[in-house]
Amino acid sequence: LKSDESGYSSKFAKQLGTVHHNVYADASLFKTMLYDFVKYADQPFAVPSGLGIMAISKVASDIGVKVLLSGDCADECFGGYSWYPYLNSSYSKRNESNSNFLDKEVTFSNYGIEIAERVDILNRYTPQKRALSWHYYASELEKDKLFNKDFFSNVLSSERHFYDFNSSSLWSPEDFIAQDRNFYLKNEMLQKLDRMTMAKSVEGRVPFCSQEILQLSDKLSYHHMVRNGETKWLLKKAFEGIIPDEIIYRKKHGFNVPIDNWLRNEWSDLFEQTFSSDSKLMTLGIINKKTKNVALDMISNKDKQNGPTIFSLVTLNLWLENLL
């Protein structure tokens, strides 16, 4: 129910005078889609919201719709993610080398930690580690505990992607947002949309990813994107009077899938299958016997969102067992 936006969408569709279709999804529906999700990703891919895109695309295909418009890229171009208001925090001015927090492995998804302390800890990391921790779920320490050390002894840290973007010891708020635009947008959001719409022979188009919008976003300052804690400030102002304020200024709500809860309940058999002694992950030596206990602790920890991390192992195992 927390993810149900049908009331808003139905009301706005009525104002526009358009034919509207609600797509209702649950753990059972998405579970039946997992094989196709892994298959059409054409590579190990673990973005849970892609299941929602696939579900919508199926309904679109069934009713004869050939093209879907997506709002992807608006967050990366106009500053929409929930951590962006904290990018200009005064904590980032502190001397990182004297920090007592450098040995803590915290990401923005550690919701059990008060936001002020969470931001304080993250802003004491190097900019590259901070960029990873703002946006992504698993820390390097958690990855080290999940995977078999012998198998991954030569694997490089994910922080390298952020050093490749900017190796400087000082990032501006615009740098963090530009890195999301440069890396996250094309490797996750656009791939998810393209692959999951084409899986049902539907074309997904992204107006906010037009060349003109991308060129504009490169020129925007942080003040244009986030103002007084309001994300996507410029974009919202541009649409005032066109889209109702109750939609423009409602709290941001991503295309969420409650993976943590499902893995503890309706999808617990997938969890058991993934970490069983005869799973592909285990027989190939990617994980070991201790991994299951680590994963159990992670999905039992209600102070942090770990479901997407464990889901990546579930989908990797499905891919190895069925499509390799």
C-alpha positions, 0 to 999 in steps of 0.5 A: 500500500505504501507504494500505491500511487494509483490514486494520484495517477488516476486523478491526473489522467482524469484531468488530462482526459486520457484513457488510464490503466492501473497496473497492480503488482505484488510479490507473486506477480514479480516472482513469475517474471524473474526468469524473463527479467534475468533473460532479457537483461542479457547480463547479470542485472539486479535493478528491482524496479525493472520488474515494474517497468516490465510489468507496465510494458506487458500491459502496454503491449497487451493493449496495443501501445507501442511507445512509452514515455519515461521520466528517467533522467529528470533526477540526474539532470535537475537534482531529484534524489533524496540525498542531494539536499545534503550535498552542500552540508557544512560537515563536508568542510571538516578535516577528513584526515582527523575523522573518527568515522573513517573505519565505519562502513555506512551508506545512505541506506542505513536508515537506522542511523539518524539522518544528521549522524548519517550525513556526518559520517558520509561527509567525512569519507573521501569524495569517491567513497562518499559518492558510492555511499550516497547512491549505492547499497553495499559497502566494500566491507559487506561485499568482502564478507559475502563473496569467497575471498579466493574467487575475488582476491584480484577484484578491484574496488568499486570506488575505482569508477568514482576515481575515474570520474574525478580523482580530486580530493574535493568535489562540489555538489555539482560533481556528485550529481554529474557523476550520477548522470555520467555513470548511474544514469547510463549503466542502470536507469537507461539500460533498465528502461530499454531492456525491460520495454523491448522485452515486451516489444515496446519502445521506451523513450526518455524526453529528459535525456534529450541532447538539449536537456543534457547540455542544459544540465551541465550548465546548471548550478546546485542552486538551480537544482536544490533550493531550501531543501527542495529537490528539482527546484527549477524543473518544478518551477517550470511546470507550475500551472501545468501540473497540479501542485499536489503532484509537483510538490508531493514527497518524492516516491521512487519506483520502489519494490519491497525486496527486503520484505519479500526475501524474508517472506514470499521470496524466502525460497529464492533466498534458500535456493541462492545460498544452498550447497548446490546453487551455482554461486556455491558450486562455482566458488563465488560464495562459501558456506558462511555467506548464507549467515551473512546474508541472513543477518543483512536482510534481518537488519531492519535498520538498513536496506540490504534487499537490493544487495541480496537480490543481486546474488539471487539474480546472478544465481538465476542467470548462471543456472538458466542462461549461462 
